[in-house]
């Protein structure tokens, strides 16, 4: 995933979190950046209830 936000003061991390939450139909607070805050690769966590939405997204990729 690419975002237009610059990697300054967490703007890019917030943009990624927002995009994932929107894609899964979750609140931003439900998606948590668990790792990779300064790198290109991020580790995010979301509630188990989002699993079906995630599987639909991945199946369409």
C-alpha positions as CSV (number, residue, x, y, z in Angstrom):
1,X,0.0,0.0,0.0
2,X,1.3,3.5,-0.8
3,X,0.1,6.6,0.9
4,X,0.6,10.2,-0.2
5,X,1.4,11.4,3.4
6,X,5.0,12.3,4.1
7,X,6.9,10.2,6.6
8,X,7.1,13.1,9.0
9,X,5.8,13.1,12.6
10,X,3.8,9.9,12.0
11,X,1.7,11.3,9.2
12,X,2.4,8.3,6.9
13,X,1.7,5.8,9.8
14,X,-1.6,7.5,10.5
15,X,-2.5,7.4,6.8
16,X,-1.8,3.7,6.6
17,X,-3.8,3.0,9.7
18,X,-6.7,5.1,8.4
19,X,-6.7,3.3,5.1
20,X,-6.6,-0.1,6.6
21,X,-9.4,0.7,9.1
22,X,-11.6,2.1,6.2
23,X,-11.0,-0.9,4.1
24,X,-12.0,-3.3,6.9
25,X,-14.9,-1.1,8.0
26,X,-13.4,-0.5,11.4
27,X,-12.8,2.6,13.5
28,X,-9.2,3.9,13.4
29,X,-8.8,3.1,17.1
30,X,-9.4,-0.6,16.3
31,X,-6.3,-0.8,14.0
32,X,-3.0,-0.6,15.9
33,X,0.5,-0.1,14.6
34,X,2.4,-2.9,16.4
35,X,5.7,-2.7,14.6
36,X,7.7,-0.8,11.9
37,X,6.9,2.8,12.8
38,X,10.1,4.0,11.1
39,X,10.4,1.5,8.3
40,X,8.5,0.7,5.1
41,X,7.1,-2.5,6.4
42,X,4.4,-2.2,9.0
43,X,2.8,-4.7,11.4
44,X,-0.8,-3.8,12.2
45,X,-3.3,-5.5,14.4
46,X,-7.1,-5.5,14.2
47,X,-9.8,-7.3,16.1
48,X,-10.6,-10.9,15.2
49,X,-14.0,-9.8,14.0
50,X,-12.3,-8.1,11.0
51,X,-11.0,-11.5,9.7
52,X,-13.8,-12.0,7.2
53,X,-13.4,-8.5,5.8
54,X,-9.6,-9.1,5.5
55,X,-10.1,-12.4,3.7
56,X,-12.5,-10.8,1.2
57,X,-10.0,-8.0,0.5
58,X,-7.1,-10.5,0.0
59,X,-9.2,-12.7,-2.2
60,X,-9.9,-9.8,-4.5
61,X,-6.2,-8.8,-4.7
